[in-house]
Amino acid sequence: MATIHDIGQAQRAHSPAAVLAIGTANPVTSMLQDEYADYYFRVTKSEHLTGLKDKLNRICNKSGIKKRFMHVNEQLLTAHPDLIDRALPTLDARIDMASAAVPELAASAAAKAIAEWGRPATDITHLIFSTYSGAKAPSADLRLATLLGLRPTVCRTILNLNGCSGGGRALQLAKEIAENNRGARVLVACSELTLVAFYGAQDASLDTIVGQGLFGDGAGVAIVGADPVVVERPLFEMAFATQTTIPGTEDAISMQLSTGGLDFHLSSQVPKLLGNNIERVLVDAFQSLGVVDVNAAAPWNDLFYAVHPGGRAILDLIEQVLGLDAEKLAPSRQVLSEFGNMSGATVIFVLDELRRRRAEAEEVPEWGVVMAFGPGITVETMVLHAASSLKENGLASI
Ligand SMILES: CC(=O)CC(=O)SCCNC(=O)CCNC(=O)[C@H](O)C(C)(C)COP(=O)(O)OP(=O)(O)OC[C@H]1O[C@@H](n2cnc3c(N)ncnc32)[C@H](O)[C@@H]1OP(=O)(O)O
């Protein structure tokens, strides 16, 4: 007769979980950063606020962003002019629109990931959906499951308002599910639209101006599983994961739904707070693993990095504090430049860019790390091992 221990053991995977495929998608409308302030103040009928427009221009110039993709375009604002005024009760309208558009964008990214994965969508056993646009049930996770034709037995989890750390949290949950449910295949979907938080600048909120300079729309999907079968080609094996909250920073990054949409706050101290704490977080993650000598003179250049590009200043400080060579954060800077900060989805875009670059590089580090930052301030950290199939898979799948 089987014991409870036997039953438990039979459910555990044999190998660590791995990212098996990645897909990304963006809305069709793109905006060039050096034209954005003119566009924004024109479509929100705020051109008289010349001081704020100059500030947004200064932020755009220093953002490290060239282009962003946006669901909210001029056509949508013409149809829904109330969205411009934060004082109007537009939350219902925003949620209605987001409830359709957020899972649809995720479905576009998921279709690419599933095609790369090489197995039918019905083999997905678990779905984790992360978004800051959720405010109803059933939610975007169920809609995505329906759009993809997943089985009715798929186990769904929705993460709401985890903000920019949502991608990191979802990947960690996927690792835990995959390693504790033999044969599980977890579809991680992060889909973020600034629609819920798009306002004009009439209330003179500096958070609105900074957000208008940084945030973009996108969806990133990763399929995660352990014990790969023949058709599957692992990209990154997930070695270890941890979450850290930086003490006393509860008010530094925050989000709250109001009748007018989603309010958020970004303290100007965020880059410094992350810079002051990043090395401690890395030491804590790596010191027990024995893959990097955390006491060596410059240990951090031995790793590859998928860091959430929350803003150019954050990447600059991390690079400086860790003494990183310029190419280490190049995938993060590339994604920031091409797409802006897409909140929780961004880190999946960075993993995609990283595997692309690794496929073309001669020598690449074996070990690396994902780091994502969100309200808390929460730092999600995951140690990765580059799978041996990454080289051929990186190129074959692009
Ligand atoms: C939402 C989530 O869950 C997680 C996230 O990713 S949160 C987003 C995290 N990102 C950030 O916090 C942004 C990080 N900041 C940056 O990257 C940079 O500060 C920046 C690109 C915004 C500006 O670049 P910079 O090199 O700092 O230029 P700097 O000249 O100091 O600032 C430009 C202007 O922006 C203002 N500014 C910068 N950060 C600000 C903030 N958080 N709030 C208000 N104003 C800000 C500055 O005061 C300055 O204004 P003036 O030109 O009028 O003096």
The ligand as a Tripos MOL2 file, in Angstrom:
@<TRIPOS>MOLECULE
LIG
   54    56     1     0     0
SMALL
NO_CHARGES

@<TRIPOS>ATOM
      1 C1          4.8210   50.4710  -11.2550 C.3       1 LIG1
      2 C2          5.6570   49.4020  -10.6270 C.2       1 LIG1
      3 O1          5.1050   48.5790   -9.9640 O.2       1 LIG1
      4 C3          7.1350   49.2450  -10.7510 C.3       1 LIG1
      5 C4          7.9490   50.1840  -11.5380 C.2       1 LIG1
      6 O2          8.6600   49.8920  -12.4920 O.2       1 LIG1
      7 S1          7.8040   51.6620  -10.9740 S.3       1 LIG1
      8 C5          8.6750   52.6410  -12.0730 C.3       1 LIG1
      9 C6         10.0130   52.7360  -11.5760 C.3       1 LIG1
     10 N1         10.5950   53.8190  -12.2970 N.am      1 LIG1
     11 C7         10.9060   54.9600  -11.6840 C.2       1 LIG1
     12 O3         10.6890   55.1290  -10.4990 O.2       1 LIG1
     13 C8         11.5510   56.0040  -12.5320 C.3       1 LIG1
     14 C9         13.0190   56.0360  -12.2920 C.3       1 LIG1
     15 N2         13.5340   57.3110  -12.7220 N.am      1 LIG1
     16 C10        14.2080   57.4890  -13.8700 C.2       1 LIG1
     17 O4         14.4520   56.5750  -14.6380 O.2       1 LIG1
     18 C11        14.7100   58.8630  -14.1400 C.3       1 LIG1
     19 O5         14.6840   59.5970  -12.9300 O.3       1 LIG1
     20 C12        13.9130   59.6430  -15.2120 C.3       1 LIG1
     21 C13        14.0480   58.9580  -16.5550 C.3       1 LIG1
     22 C14        12.4200   59.7430  -14.8400 C.3       1 LIG1
     23 C15        14.4590   61.0520  -15.3240 C.3       1 LIG1
     24 O6         15.8440   60.9670  -15.5900 O.3       1 LIG1
     25 P1         16.9330   61.6640  -14.6200 P.3       1 LIG1
     26 O7         18.2590   61.3030  -15.1360 O.co2     1 LIG1
     27 O8         16.6250   61.3200  -13.2130 O.co2     1 LIG1
     28 O9         16.6990   63.1870  -14.9190 O.3       1 LIG1
     29 P2         16.3640   64.3700  -13.9150 P.3       1 LIG1
     30 O10        16.8240   65.6150  -14.6180 O.co2     1 LIG1
     31 O11        16.8600   64.1380  -12.5360 O.co2     1 LIG1
     32 O12        14.7790   64.3400  -13.8940 O.3       1 LIG1
     33 C16        14.0100   64.9110  -14.9360 C.3       1 LIG1
     34 C17        12.7900   65.5030  -14.2880 C.3       1 LIG1
     35 O13        11.9830   64.4370  -13.8010 O.3       1 LIG1
     36 C18        11.6330   64.6890  -12.4540 C.3       1 LIG1
     37 N3         11.4450   63.3960  -11.7890 N.ar      1 LIG1
     38 C19        12.2740   62.3230  -11.8320 C.ar      1 LIG1
     39 N4         11.7230   61.3150  -11.1220 N.ar      1 LIG1
     40 C20        10.5530   61.7540  -10.6570 C.ar      1 LIG1
     41 C21         9.5280   61.1650   -9.8640 C.ar      1 LIG1
     42 N5          9.6060   59.8850   -9.4570 N.pl3     1 LIG1
     43 N6          8.4340   61.9170   -9.5560 N.ar      1 LIG1
     44 C22         8.3310   63.2000  -10.0080 C.ar      1 LIG1
     45 N7          9.2710   63.8040  -10.7770 N.ar      1 LIG1
     46 C23        10.3640   63.0910  -11.0800 C.ar      1 LIG1
     47 C24        12.8100   65.4590  -11.8980 C.3       1 LIG1
     48 O14        12.4510   66.1900  -10.7430 O.3       1 LIG1
     49 C25        13.1420   66.3660  -13.0620 C.3       1 LIG1
     50 O15        12.2790   67.4630  -13.0720 O.3       1 LIG1
     51 P3         12.8580   68.8890  -13.6300 P.3       1 LIG1
     52 O16        13.3930   68.6420  -15.0040 O.co2     1 LIG1
     53 O17        11.6800   69.7850  -13.6040 O.co2     1 LIG1
     54 O18        13.9510   69.2870  -12.6710 O.co2     1 LIG1
@<TRIPOS>BOND
     1     1     2 1
     2     2     3 2
     3     2     4 1
     4     4     5 1
     5     5     6 2
     6     5     7 1
     7     7     8 1
     8     8     9 1
     9     9    10 1
    10    10    11 1
    11    11    12 2
    12    11    13 1
    13    13    14 1
    14    14    15 1
    15    15    16 1
    16    16    17 2
    17    16    18 1
    18    18    19 1
    19    18    20 1
    20    20    21 1
    21    20    22 1
    22    20    23 1
    23    23    24 1
    24    24    25 1
    25    25    26 2
    26    25    27 1
    27    25    28 1
    28    28    29 1
    29    29    30 2
    30    29    31 1
    31    29    32 1
    32    32    33 1
    33    33    34 1
    34    34    35 1
    35    34    49 1
    36    35    36 1
    37    36    37 1
    38    36    47 1
    39    37    38 ar
    40    37    46 ar
    41    38    39 ar
    42    39    40 ar
    43    40    41 ar
    44    40    46 ar
    45    41    42 1
    46    41    43 ar
    47    43    44 ar
    48    44    45 ar
    49    45    46 ar
    50    47    48 1
    51    47    49 1
    52    49    50 1
    53    50    51 1
    54    51    52 2
    55    51    53 1
    56    51    54 1
@<TRIPOS>SUBSTRUCTURE
     1 LIG1         1 GROUP 0 **** ****
